[in-house]
C-alpha cells in the first residue's frame, strides 16, 4: 500500500486498528466490511 504522506499513513493505521478491534466482536464484522468498502471507494476517488 502506498501512502500520500505521513498523515495519511497514520490515519490508515488507525483505521486498520479500529477494524481489527471491531472484528474481535462478531456483531461488527458486517460494519467492518462496509467500513472497508467505504474507505476503498473514498481512496479511489482521491
mmCIF file as Biopython writes it, N, C-alpha, C and O atoms, coordinates in Angstrom:
data_model
#
loop_
_atom_site.group_PDB
_atom_site.id
_atom_site.type_symbol
_atom_site.label_atom_id
_atom_site.label_alt_id
_atom_site.label_comp_id
_atom_site.label_asym_id
_atom_site.label_entity_id
_atom_site.label_seq_id
_atom_site.pdbx_PDB_ins_code
_atom_site.Cartn_x
_atom_site.Cartn_y
_atom_site.Cartn_z
_atom_site.occupancy
_atom_site.B_iso_or_equiv
_atom_site.auth_seq_id
_atom_site.auth_asym_id
_atom_site.pdbx_PDB_model_num
ATOM 1   N N  . UNK A ? 1  ? 0.846   -1.195  0.000  1.0 0.0 1  A 1 
ATOM 2   C CA . UNK A ? 1  ? 0.000   0.000   0.000  1.0 0.0 1  A 1 
ATOM 3   C C  . UNK A ? 1  ? 0.882   1.247   0.000  1.0 0.0 1  A 1 
ATOM 4   O O  . UNK A ? 1  ? 1.875   1.321   0.725  1.0 0.0 1  A 1 
ATOM 5   N N  . UNK A ? 2  ? 0.510   2.208   -0.812 1.0 0.0 2  A 1 
ATOM 6   C CA . UNK A ? 2  ? 1.276   3.453   -0.844 1.0 0.0 2  A 1 
ATOM 7   C C  . UNK A ? 2  ? 0.523   4.520   -0.058 1.0 0.0 2  A 1 
ATOM 8   O O  . UNK A ? 2  ? -0.707  4.537   -0.026 1.0 0.0 2  A 1 
ATOM 9   N N  . UNK A ? 3  ? 1.276   5.398   0.568  1.0 0.0 3  A 1 
ATOM 10  C CA . UNK A ? 3  ? 0.686   6.449   1.388  1.0 0.0 3  A 1 
ATOM 11  C C  . UNK A ? 3  ? 0.940   7.804   0.744  1.0 0.0 3  A 1 
ATOM 12  O O  . UNK A ? 3  ? 2.006   8.048   0.179  1.0 0.0 3  A 1 
ATOM 13  N N  . UNK A ? 4  ? -0.052  8.677   0.836  1.0 0.0 4  A 1 
ATOM 14  C CA . UNK A ? 4  ? 0.082   10.008  0.267  1.0 0.0 4  A 1 
ATOM 15  C C  . UNK A ? 4  ? 1.118   10.817  1.039  1.0 0.0 4  A 1 
ATOM 16  O O  . UNK A ? 4  ? 1.904   11.563  0.456  1.0 0.0 4  A 1 
ATOM 17  N N  . UNK A ? 5  ? 1.103   10.655  2.366  1.0 0.0 5  A 1 
ATOM 18  C CA . UNK A ? 5  ? 2.047   11.373  3.219  1.0 0.0 5  A 1 
ATOM 19  C C  . UNK A ? 5  ? 2.004   10.758  4.613  1.0 0.0 5  A 1 
ATOM 20  O O  . UNK A ? 5  ? 1.288   9.781   4.832  1.0 0.0 5  A 1 
ATOM 21  N N  . UNK A ? 6  ? 2.748   11.306  5.541  1.0 0.0 6  A 1 
ATOM 22  C CA . UNK A ? 6  ? 2.812   10.752  6.896  1.0 0.0 6  A 1 
ATOM 23  C C  . UNK A ? 6  ? 1.445   10.782  7.575  1.0 0.0 6  A 1 
ATOM 24  O O  . UNK A ? 6  ? 1.070   9.835   8.267  1.0 0.0 6  A 1 
ATOM 25  N N  . UNK A ? 7  ? 0.703   11.866  7.379  1.0 0.0 7  A 1 
ATOM 26  C CA . UNK A ? 7  ? -0.622  11.962  7.997  1.0 0.0 7  A 1 
ATOM 27  C C  . UNK A ? 7  ? -1.526  10.848  7.481  1.0 0.0 7  A 1 
ATOM 28  O O  . UNK A ? 7  ? -2.235  10.207  8.257  1.0 0.0 7  A 1 
ATOM 29  N N  . UNK A ? 8  ? -1.497  10.622  6.173  1.0 0.0 8  A 1 
ATOM 30  C CA . UNK A ? 8  ? -2.319  9.573   5.570  1.0 0.0 8  A 1 
ATOM 31  C C  . UNK A ? 8  ? -1.931  8.210   6.122  1.0 0.0 8  A 1 
ATOM 32  O O  . UNK A ? 8  ? -2.796  7.383   6.409  1.0 0.0 8  A 1 
ATOM 33  N N  . UNK A ? 9  ? -0.624  7.974   6.271  1.0 0.0 9  A 1 
ATOM 34  C CA . UNK A ? 9  ? -0.133  6.692   6.796  1.0 0.0 9  A 1 
ATOM 35  C C  . UNK A ? 9  ? -0.685  6.455   8.204  1.0 0.0 9  A 1 
ATOM 36  O O  . UNK A ? 9  ? -1.158  5.362   8.513  1.0 0.0 9  A 1 
ATOM 37  N N  . UNK A ? 10 ? -0.622  7.482   9.053  1.0 0.0 10 A 1 
ATOM 38  C CA . UNK A ? 10 ? -1.105  7.342   10.424 1.0 0.0 10 A 1 
ATOM 39  C C  . UNK A ? 10 ? -2.620  7.143   10.452 1.0 0.0 10 A 1 
ATOM 40  O O  . UNK A ? 10 ? -3.127  6.354   11.249 1.0 0.0 10 A 1 
ATOM 41  N N  . UNK A ? 11 ? -3.340  7.851   9.591  1.0 0.0 11 A 1 
ATOM 42  C CA . UNK A ? 11 ? -4.795  7.706   9.542  1.0 0.0 11 A 1 
ATOM 43  C C  . UNK A ? 11 ? -5.180  6.295   9.126  1.0 0.0 11 A 1 
ATOM 44  O O  . UNK A ? 11 ? -6.097  5.700   9.692  1.0 0.0 11 A 1 
ATOM 45  N N  . UNK A ? 12 ? -4.475  5.764   8.133  1.0 0.0 12 A 1 
ATOM 46  C CA . UNK A ? 12 ? -4.764  4.403   7.659  1.0 0.0 12 A 1 
ATOM 47  C C  . UNK A ? 12 ? -4.471  3.397   8.760  1.0 0.0 12 A 1 
ATOM 48  O O  . UNK A ? 12 ? -5.247  2.465   8.973  1.0 0.0 12 A 1 
ATOM 49  N N  . UNK A ? 13 ? -3.349  3.579   9.466  1.0 0.0 13 A 1 
ATOM 50  C CA . UNK A ? 13 ? -3.003  2.645   10.541 1.0 0.0 13 A 1 
ATOM 51  C C  . UNK A ? 13 ? -4.045  2.679   11.656 1.0 0.0 13 A 1 
ATOM 52  O O  . UNK A ? 13 ? -4.384  1.640   12.222 1.0 0.0 13 A 1 
ATOM 53  N N  . UNK A ? 14 ? -4.557  3.881   11.975 1.0 0.0 14 A 1 
ATOM 54  C CA . UNK A ? 14 ? -5.606  3.979   12.996 1.0 0.0 14 A 1 
ATOM 55  C C  . UNK A ? 14 ? -6.866  3.250   12.543 1.0 0.0 14 A 1 
ATOM 56  O O  . UNK A ? 14 ? -7.496  2.540   13.327 1.0 0.0 14 A 1 
ATOM 57  N N  . UNK A ? 15 ? -7.231  3.430   11.273 1.0 0.0 15 A 1 
ATOM 58  C CA . UNK A ? 15 ? -8.426  2.762   10.749 1.0 0.0 15 A 1 
ATOM 59  C C  . UNK A ? 15 ? -8.266  1.257   10.810 1.0 0.0 15 A 1 
ATOM 60  O O  . UNK A ? 15 ? -9.193  0.544   11.194 1.0 0.0 15 A 1 
ATOM 61  N N  . UNK A ? 16 ? -7.088  0.770   10.433 1.0 0.0 16 A 1 
ATOM 62  C CA . UNK A ? 16 ? -6.858  -0.677  10.450 1.0 0.0 16 A 1 
ATOM 63  C C  . UNK A ? 16 ? -6.966  -1.218  11.866 1.0 0.0 16 A 1 
ATOM 64  O O  . UNK A ? 16 ? -7.522  -2.295  12.082 1.0 0.0 16 A 1 
ATOM 65  N N  . UNK A ? 17 ? -6.428  -0.464  12.847 1.0 0.0 17 A 1 
ATOM 66  C CA . UNK A ? 17 ? -6.529  -0.913  14.242 1.0 0.0 17 A 1 
ATOM 67  C C  . UNK A ? 17 ? -7.994  -0.971  14.685 1.0 0.0 17 A 1 
ATOM 68  O O  . UNK A ? 17 ? -8.404  -1.909  15.369 1.0 0.0 17 A 1 
ATOM 69  N N  . UNK A ? 18 ? -8.780  0.040   14.289 1.0 0.0 18 A 1 
ATOM 70  C CA . UNK A ? 18 ? -10.201 0.053   14.648 1.0 0.0 18 A 1 
ATOM 71  C C  . UNK A ? 18 ? -10.906 -1.149  14.032 1.0 0.0 18 A 1 
ATOM 72  O O  . UNK A ? 18 ? -11.733 -1.788  14.682 1.0 0.0 18 A 1 
ATOM 73  N N  . UNK A ? 19 ? -10.582 -1.454  12.789 1.0 0.0 19 A 1 
ATOM 74  C CA . UNK A ? 19 ? -11.212 -2.592  12.111 1.0 0.0 19 A 1 
ATOM 75  C C  . UNK A ? 19 ? -10.854 -3.888  12.819 1.0 0.0 19 A 1 
ATOM 76  O O  . UNK A ? 19 ? -11.717 -4.738  13.040 1.0 0.0 19 A 1 
ATOM 77  N N  . UNK A ? 20 ? -9.580  -4.041  13.177 1.0 0.0 20 A 1 
ATOM 78  C CA . UNK A ? 20 ? -9.150  -5.257  13.878 1.0 0.0 20 A 1 
ATOM 79  C C  . UNK A ? 20 ? -9.893  -5.382  15.204 1.0 0.0 20 A 1 
ATOM 80  O O  . UNK A ? 20 ? -10.350 -6.468  15.562 1.0 0.0 20 A 1 
ATOM 81  N N  . UNK A ? 21 ? -10.015 -4.281  15.928 1.0 0.0 21 A 1 
ATOM 82  C CA . UNK A ? 21 ? -10.719 -4.314  17.210 1.0 0.0 21 A 1 
ATOM 83  C C  . UNK A ? 21 ? -12.191 -4.656  17.014 1.0 0.0 21 A 1 
ATOM 84  O O  . UNK A ? 21 ? -12.761 -5.423  17.791 1.0 0.0 21 A 1 
ATOM 85  N N  . UNK A ? 22 ? -12.808 -4.091  15.978 1.0 0.0 22 A 1 
ATOM 86  C CA . UNK A ? 22 ? -14.230 -4.361  15.757 1.0 0.0 22 A 1 
ATOM 87  C C  . UNK A ? 22 ? -14.452 -5.804  15.332 1.0 0.0 22 A 1 
ATOM 88  O O  . UNK A ? 22 ? -15.509 -6.373  15.604 1.0 0.0 22 A 1 
ATOM 89  N N  . UNK A ? 23 ? -13.470 -6.404  14.667 1.0 0.0 23 A 1 
ATOM 90  C CA . UNK A ? 23 ? -13.611 -7.793  14.226 1.0 0.0 23 A 1 
ATOM 91  C C  . UNK A ? 23 ? -13.545 -8.768  15.400 1.0 0.0 23 A 1 
ATOM 92  O O  . UNK A ? 23 ? -13.975 -9.915  15.280 1.0 0.0 23 A 1 
ATOM 93  N N  . UNK A ? 24 ? -13.006 -8.316  16.536 1.0 0.0 24 A 1 
ATOM 94  C CA . UNK A ? 24 ? -12.954 -9.185  17.713 1.0 0.0 24 A 1 
ATOM 95  C C  . UNK A ? 24 ? -14.354 -9.457  18.245 1.0 0.0 24 A 1 
ATOM 96  O O  . UNK A ? 24 ? -14.595 -10.492 18.866 1.0 0.0 24 A 1 
ATOM 97  N N  . UNK A ? 25 ? -15.278 -8.529  18.004 1.0 0.0 25 A 1 
ATOM 98  C CA . UNK A ? 25 ? -16.671 -8.778  18.387 1.0 0.0 25 A 1 
ATOM 99  C C  . UNK A ? 25 ? -17.453 -9.141  17.123 1.0 0.0 25 A 1 
ATOM 100 O O  . UNK A ? 25 ? -17.526 -8.332  16.198 1.0 0.0 25 A 1 
ATOM 101 N N  . UNK A ? 26 ? -18.034 -10.332 17.065 1.0 0.0 26 A 1 
ATOM 102 C CA . UNK A ? 26 ? -18.652 -10.831 15.837 1.0 0.0 26 A 1 
ATOM 103 C C  . UNK A ? 26 ? -19.784 -9.961  15.306 1.0 0.0 26 A 1 
ATOM 104 O O  . UNK A ? 26 ? -20.047 -9.964  14.103 1.0 0.0 26 A 1 
ATOM 105 N N  . UNK A ? 27 ? -20.458 -9.215  16.179 1.0 0.0 27 A 1 
ATOM 106 C CA . UNK A ? 27 ? -21.556 -8.355  15.739 1.0 0.0 27 A 1 
ATOM 107 C C  . UNK A ? 27 ? -21.101 -7.315  14.720 1.0 0.0 27 A 1 
ATOM 108 O O  . UNK A ? 27 ? -21.881 -6.884  13.871 1.0 0.0 27 A 1 
ATOM 109 N N  . UNK A ? 28 ? -19.827 -6.914  14.809 1.0 0.0 28 A 1 
ATOM 110 C CA . UNK A ? 28 ? -19.370 -5.796  13.992 1.0 0.0 28 A 1 
ATOM 111 C C  . UNK A ? 28 ? -18.694 -6.201  12.685 1.0 0.0 28 A 1 
ATOM 112 O O  . UNK A ? 28 ? -18.158 -5.339  11.989 1.0 0.0 28 A 1 
ATOM 113 N N  . UNK A ? 29 ? -18.704 -7.484  12.332 1.0 0.0 29 A 1 
ATOM 114 C CA . UNK A ? 29 ? -17.985 -7.896  11.127 1.0 0.0 29 A 1 
ATOM 115 C C  . UNK A ? 29 ? -18.596 -7.272  9.875  1.0 0.0 29 A 1 
ATOM 116 O O  . UNK A ? 29 ? -17.871 -6.889  8.957  1.0 0.0 29 A 1 
ATOM 117 N N  . UNK A ? 30 ? -19.923 -7.166  9.830  1.0 0.0 30 A 1 
ATOM 118 C CA . UNK A ? 30 ? -20.579 -6.558  8.673  1.0 0.0 30 A 1 
ATOM 119 C C  . UNK A ? 30 ? -20.253 -5.072  8.625  1.0 0.0 30 A 1 
ATOM 120 O O  . UNK A ? 30 ? -19.980 -4.527  7.556  1.0 0.0 30 A 1 
ATOM 121 N N  . UNK A ? 31 ? -20.281 -4.414  9.787  1.0 0.0 31 A 1 
ATOM 122 C CA . UNK A ? 31 ? -19.924 -3.000  9.847  1.0 0.0 31 A 1 
ATOM 123 C C  . UNK A ? 31 ? -18.498 -2.794  9.357  1.0 0.0 31 A 1 
ATOM 124 O O  . UNK A ? 31 ? -18.223 -1.852  8.614  1.0 0.0 31 A 1 
ATOM 125 N N  . UNK A ? 32 ? -17.597 -3.667  9.770  1.0 0.0 32 A 1 
ATOM 126 C CA . UNK A ? 32 ? -16.201 -3.544  9.360  1.0 0.0 32 A 1 
ATOM 127 C C  . UNK A ? 32 ? -16.079 -3.708  7.853  1.0 0.0 32 A 1 
ATOM 128 O O  . UNK A ? 32 ? -15.324 -2.978  7.211  1.0 0.0 32 A 1 
ATOM 129 N N  . UNK A ? 33 ? -16.809 -4.652  7.284  1.0 0.0 33 A 1 
ATOM 130 C CA . UNK A ? 33 ? -16.758 -4.868  5.837  1.0 0.0 33 A 1 
ATOM 131 C C  . UNK A ? 33 ? -17.279 -3.637  5.099  1.0 0.0 33 A 1 
ATOM 132 O O  . UNK A ? 33 ? -16.687 -3.205  4.110  1.0 0.0 33 A 1 
ATOM 133 N N  . UNK A ? 34 ? -18.384 -3.075  5.581  1.0 0.0 34 A 1 
ATOM 134 C CA . UNK A ? 34 ? -18.931 -1.873  4.956  1.0 0.0 34 A 1 
ATOM 135 C C  . UNK A ? 34 ? -17.965 -0.702  5.098  1.0 0.0 34 A 1 
ATOM 136 O O  . UNK A ? 34 ? -17.809 0.096   4.174  1.0 0.0 34 A 1 
ATOM 137 N N  . UNK A ? 35 ? -17.324 -0.603  6.250  1.0 0.0 35 A 1 
ATOM 138 C CA . UNK A ? 35 ? -16.364 0.461   6.528  1.0 0.0 35 A 1 
ATOM 139 C C  . UNK A ? 35 ? -15.174 0.366   5.577  1.0 0.0 35 A 1 
ATOM 140 O O  . UNK A ? 35 ? -14.725 1.373   5.028  1.0 0.0 35 A 1 
ATOM 141 N N  . UNK A ? 36 ? -14.665 -0.858  5.387  1.0 0.0 36 A 1 
ATOM 142 C CA . UNK A ? 36 ? -13.529 -1.057  4.493  1.0 0.0 36 A 1 
ATOM 143 C C  . UNK A ? 36 ? -13.930 -0.732  3.059  1.0 0.0 36 A 1 
ATOM 144 O O  . UNK A ? 36 ? -13.159 -0.116  2.323  1.0 0.0 36 A 1 
ATOM 145 N N  . UNK A ? 37 ? -15.125 -1.138  2.661  1.0 0.0 37 A 1 
ATOM 146 C CA . UNK A ? 37 ? -15.609 -0.856  1.309  1.0 0.0 37 A 1 
ATOM 147 C C  . UNK A ? 37 ? -15.726 0.652   1.112  1.0 0.0 37 A 1 
ATOM 148 O O  . UNK A ? 37 ? -15.322 1.182   0.077  1.0 0.0 37 A 1 
ATOM 149 N N  . UNK A ? 38 ? -16.279 1.337   2.107  1.0 0.0 38 A 1 
ATOM 150 C CA . UNK A ? 38 ? -16.432 2.790   2.051  1.0 0.0 38 A 1 
ATOM 151 C C  . UNK A ? 38 ? -15.068 3.471   1.927  1.0 0.0 38 A 1 
ATOM 152 O O  . UNK A ? 38 ? -14.898 4.389   1.125  1.0 0.0 38 A 1 
ATOM 153 N N  . UNK A ? 39 ? -14.096 3.016   2.725  1.0 0.0 39 A 1 
ATOM 154 C CA . UNK A ? 39 ? -12.759 3.601   2.668  1.0 0.0 39 A 1 
ATOM 155 C C  . UNK A ? 39 ? -12.117 3.366   1.317  1.0 0.0 39 A 1 
ATOM 156 O O  . UNK A ? 39 ? -11.430 4.242   0.791  1.0 0.0 39 A 1 
ATOM 157 N N  . UNK A ? 40 ? -12.339 2.177   0.746  1.0 0.0 40 A 1 
ATOM 158 C CA . UNK A ? 40 ? -11.781 1.862   -0.569 1.0 0.0 40 A 1 
ATOM 159 C C  . UNK A ? 40 ? -12.370 2.792   -1.624 1.0 0.0 40 A 1 
ATOM 160 O O  . UNK A ? 40 ? -11.642 3.297   -2.479 1.0 0.0 40 A 1 
ATOM 161 N N  . UNK A ? 41 ? -13.674 3.021   -1.574 1.0 0.0 41 A 1 
ATOM 162 C CA . UNK A ? 41 ? -14.321 3.927   -2.527 1.0 0.0 41 A 1 
ATOM 163 C C  . UNK A ? 41 ? -13.764 5.343   -2.373 1.0 0.0 41 A 1 
ATOM 164 O O  . UNK A ? 41 ? -13.485 6.014   -3.367 1.0 0.0 41 A 1 
ATOM 165 N N  . UNK A ? 42 ? -13.604 5.791   -1.135 1.0 0.0 42 A 1 
ATOM 166 C CA . UNK A ? 42 ? -13.056 7.130   -0.899 1.0 0.0 42 A 1 
ATOM 167 C C  . UNK A ? 42 ? -11.632 7.228   -1.422 1.0 0.0 42 A 1 
ATOM 168 O O  . UNK A ? 42 ? -11.257 8.238   -2.017 1.0 0.0 42 A 1 
ATOM 169 N N  . UNK A ? 43 ? -10.838 6.185   -1.206 1.0 0.0 43 A 1 
ATOM 170 C CA . UNK A ? 43 ? -9.445  6.191   -1.653 1.0 0.0 43 A 1 
ATOM 171 C C  . UNK A ? 43 ? -9.375  6.252   -3.172 1.0 0.0 43 A 1 
ATOM 172 O O  . UNK A ? 43 ? -8.510  6.931   -3.727 1.0 0.0 43 A 1 
ATOM 173 N N  . UNK A ? 44 ? -10.275 5.551   -3.848 1.0 0.0 44 A 1 
ATOM 174 C CA . UNK A ? 44 ? -10.277 5.565   -5.313 1.0 0.0 44 A 1 
ATOM 175 C C  . UNK A ? 44 ? -10.612 6.952   -5.833 1.0 0.0 44 A 1 
ATOM 176 O O  . UNK A ? 44 ? -10.126 7.361   -6.887 1.0 0.0 44 A 1 
ATOM 177 N N  . UNK A ? 45 ? -11.446 7.680   -5.088 1.0 0.0 45 A 1 
ATOM 178 C CA . UNK A ? 45 ? -11.896 8.999   -5.537 1.0 0.0 45 A 1 
ATOM 179 C C  . UNK A ? 45 ? -10.883 10.101  -5.258 1.0 0.0 45 A 1 
ATOM 180 O O  . UNK A ? 45 ? -11.059 11.223  -5.733 1.0 0.0 45 A 1 
ATOM 181 N N  . UNK A ? 46 ? -9.838  9.815   -4.507 1.0 0.0 46 A 1 
ATOM 182 C CA . UNK A ? 46 ? -8.840  10.833  -4.173 1.0 0.0 46 A 1 
ATOM 183 C C  . UNK A ? 46 ? -8.033  11.207  -5.403 1.0 0.0 46 A 1 
ATOM 184 O O  . UNK A ? 46 ? -7.141  12.052  -5.322 1.0 0.0 46 A 1 
#
